[in-house]
Amino acid sequence: MDLSAYVDRLRSGAPPKFPADANSLAFAQNLDSQDSIRHLRDEFILPTKTSLKKRGLNGTIPSQHAHANGTTNGDAVDDTGIYFVGNSLGAQPKAVRTYLDAQLETWASIGVNGHFSRLDASPLTAWQDLAEDCARKSADIVGSSPHEIVVMNTLSVNLHLMMASFYRPTAQRHKIILEWRPFPSDWYAIESQIAWNGYDPAEAMVLLQPGDDCLIPTERILAAIDEHAHDAALLLLPGIQYYSGQLFDIPRITAYARERGLVVGWDLAHAAGNVELKLHDWDVDFACWCTYKYINAGPGSIAGVFVHERHGGVTWAAEDPDKKGRPEYRPRLTGWYGGDKSVRFNMDNRFVPTPGAAGYQLSNPSAIDLASLSAALSVFNKTSMRELRSKALVLTAYAEYLLDGILAESNEATPLFTVLTPRDPAQRGTQLSVMLREGLLDDVAEALEDNGVLCDKRKPGVIRVAPVPLYSRFEDVWRFMQILRGALKM
Ligand SMILES: Cc1ncc(COP(=O)(O)O)c(C=O)c1O
């Protein structure tokens, strides 16, 4: 079967049915040879076994090619690392250096004029327009119009800003529905927003509990929405749960909660750049995401926010056709950069928001951060989320198939590991969370490190394996499993 047939099967909900010889390097390489986006790997700098041992700066940048250095007989050594940690920090796109250099040259050469001028041949717009440019380039990633996206701040800050606008509790309706184990920052943000508004978090945080398998069935979420339709103001969930890798049914849950009068927000930290999203069509009220995981803009990079167009309107009273007074708009915390460009520099303290999500911006965003994000997004603009997701479906199914092969072969009374992530490809992104049998984590972690593998480990025993389609190969998945087998003494 060819690669596109596996994609079709997985998209239609059928099992991939890998053949008996699928556990071989030749099979993996054959899939790679059919991968229409395999060239995108060259857009990235991936750590190598050698570079991972680096202890000081020496002006070199890792390159993935096998080289003859360090061998006694002159044979090439394979220095290729395996970067399966894009769910935590994405690999560095080569474009980032180019864009940052352009930014530094612009700043050095024309100084403050860079706010409004663009140098010829620069990949960047004038700094004033960079956030808008990044919003335009993010539209396919989250499935919205560019006007529904604003690029600003960082994820936790944006969660607070969005809750300031979208969590409007009353004595009757002030609860927030969240999951049992949100990322700590989401928990703190929700808890503190409730307290800030004068309510008791212990009473107002409605926690969705998982089953024994760590997963939260959609039906359970819908039941909780029904139960709290009279007293919950907001539903705030992750698109993908960071620990289990469960992808929630965003359209169904959103529609169900909105029909019952709840405002619906999503934290898409683990979903943006990972799975296909259609935030506009799904009628989501707001969503926030970071850009350092699947979007690859660098550690702590500037974040993204979606605000549905119905919340971005700016209207003027009929008796004020010349727009001299104050417009009506959704209440929010404001700053001068949310002000419309036409009046932003009037300095007259009359806030007139930019229509759309951009009207939620507060500060002049860092042009250095935006340059880095713009570079990372330029790689996404060479493909599409549909193409990335198609490849990811097969990459992850292949990883799951090889993991199951290890389990079947080991045939131990207590399995060596359990895959926590849903088995249904429609309910997960690229990440598989693998819970190791007690006592195995240290050996596995050591073997991965010794072999140049970067993947995420969570105590007491979970490794999160994320073969990101932009820069991962089927060969990497196969090699990873060989290393894991070794670590499990198979
Ligand atoms: C689900 C989730 N929420 C919030 C955060 C915190 O993000 P930041 O430190 O960018 O505010 C993270 C970071 O990894 C995350 O994964």
The ligand as an SDF file (V2000), in Angstrom:
LIG
                    3D

 16 16  0  0  0  0  0  0  0  0999 V2000
   -1.4340   23.7870   27.9380 C   0  0  0  0  0  0  0  0  0  0  0  0
   -0.4960   24.8880   28.3350 C   0  0  0  0  0  0  0  0  0  0  0  0
   -0.9860   25.9870   28.9180 N   0  0  0  0  0  0  0  0  0  0  0  0
   -0.1670   26.9900   29.3160 C   0  0  0  0  0  0  0  0  0  0  0  0
    1.1960   26.9180   29.1390 C   0  0  0  0  0  0  0  0  0  0  0  0
    2.0600   28.0430   29.6230 C   0  0  0  0  0  0  0  0  0  0  0  0
    2.5410   28.8010   28.5720 O   0  0  0  0  0  0  0  0  0  0  0  0
    3.3650   30.1480   28.7640 P   0  0  0  0  0  0  0  0  0  0  0  0
    4.5090   29.8730   29.6720 O   0  0  0  0  0  0  0  0  0  0  0  0
    3.8270   30.4680   27.3850 O   0  0  0  0  0  0  0  0  0  0  0  0
    2.4410   31.1700   29.3200 O   0  0  0  0  0  0  0  0  0  0  0  0
    1.7430   25.7840   28.5170 C   0  0  0  0  0  0  0  0  0  0  0  0
    3.1990   25.6700   28.3110 C   0  0  0  0  0  0  0  0  0  0  0  0
    3.7430   24.6900   27.8920 O   0  0  0  0  0  0  0  0  0  0  0  0
    0.8760   24.7470   28.1090 C   0  0  0  0  0  0  0  0  0  0  0  0
    1.3470   23.6260   27.5330 O   0  0  0  0  0  0  0  0  0  0  0  0
  1  2  1  0
  2  3  1  0
  2 15  2  0
  3  4  2  0
  4  5  1  0
  5  6  1  0
  5 12  2  0
  6  7  1  0
  7  8  1  0
  8  9  2  0
  8 10  1  0
  8 11  1  0
 12 13  1  0
 12 15  1  0
 13 14  2  0
 15 16  1  0
M  END
$$$$
